Amino acid sequence: MIKRFIIALIFLVLVCGGIVGFNIFRDKAIKQFFANMPVPTTTVSSQTVEPVTWTPSIEALGTVSASQGVDLTVENAGIVKEIRFAGNEQVKAGSVLVQLDDAVQQADLAAAKTQAGLDQTTLERASVLQKRGVGSDVAVDSARAASQASTSQVAKLQALLDQKQLRAPFSGTVGIRKVDIGQYVSPGTIVATLQDLETMYVDFSVPEQQLNLLKIGGPARFGLTGEDMPFTGKIIGIEPKIDPVSRLVKVRAEVSNPEGKLSPGQFVQAKVLLPEENNVIALGQTAVVSSLYGDYVFAIRPADKDANGQQAAAGKSEAKPAAEGAVSSAEAAEPAKPEALVARQVFIKTGRRSNGLVEVLSGLQPGDRIVTAGQNRLSSGAPVAIDNTINPANPAQPEPASK
């Protein structure tokens, strides 16, 4: 009985030992397989770092307003007799837009003109009698005063009659009418809006730190989006006072609007153009990766070079030929192999951003090649292959793909 128990125990130990040994062997084999497995080559697009001409700018959000714009109102109360404009019509300065009922004023003016004519005749008659010696000076003075009063009364009634007409104060585009014929209107009633759309103003605000970069007459561009800015203008006013709450300063620019594409009250993107700067190192924004440790890029280096472009310490030693200068016929027949490239993580210090570019203050030198697309699949030291068929950094002129 004891002998059978011992045999079973030995058999169990052998089985368990075999299972444990197999697991250890399997894990070791898997580790060795992955350790010796070559890292797959990642295809990326690249950009060569070169000095560019940098056009710095100040970006802001602005509101469009007309250089001249008013809400038209009547001066006197009355019944609307005639409307002489249509919505969105171009009107000239001084043209009559609305005519109120002026029958009473017309009658009063006619009576005043008749009285003025009579007083003028009386004055002339009194002057003739005075010259003949049969009229007194008092009679002439009274007739002259009456004539002048009648003339003033005519001018007053003519002014009241003119107030029954609503005229355009300047040339521009009139809006939708807000009154109808036969409607009674009182002073202050808005009839329509009149806007001069030939020249527009854009009001925007910039931080106080950038106030010293602005100047009267400085160029600026405007558009509905930051990528499309077809409107050009210039700065015509800078508020001399900075808002103590927001720490912003208000700026006004003048924009030509001959085609009428801008409308008062419209929201636009504003960009104040500053003087150009030469020899600035800049990259496409797609090349820069931000992390908790700072901004970095992947620089493309030969496999035997480190991130700084120096010879790697742990490089493979080249085997010396048996006889110096001796090359076998098989080696001579083989084509030269392309240089192995790897991606090295390089931390950089960035500066300003404009037009999809990022200024690089330190970390890169002209002539360096950096990855512009495919960084999400890279790690430092990973082998790469360059294919610039589609290059986000310069889609119009991609660099030739390496073979």
Beta strands, then each sheet from edge to edge (+ up, - down):
strand 1: 42-48
strand 2: 51-54
strand 3: 57-73
strand 4: 78-83
strand 5: 89-91
strand 6: 96-100
strand 7: 165-167
strand 8: 172-174
strand 9: 184-185
strand 10: 190-207
strand 11: 219-223
strand 12: 231-238
strand 13: 248-256
strand 14: 267-273
strand 15: 277-284
strand 16: 289-291
strand 17: 294-302
strand 18: 341-347
strand 19: 349-354
strand 20: 357-362
strand 21: 369-373
strand 22: 382-386
sheet 1: 16+ 17- 18+ 22- 1- 21+
sheet 2: 2+ 15- 20+ 19-
sheet 3: 5+ 8- 10+ 3- 14+ 11- 12+ 13-
sheet 4: 7+ 6- 4+ 9-
end
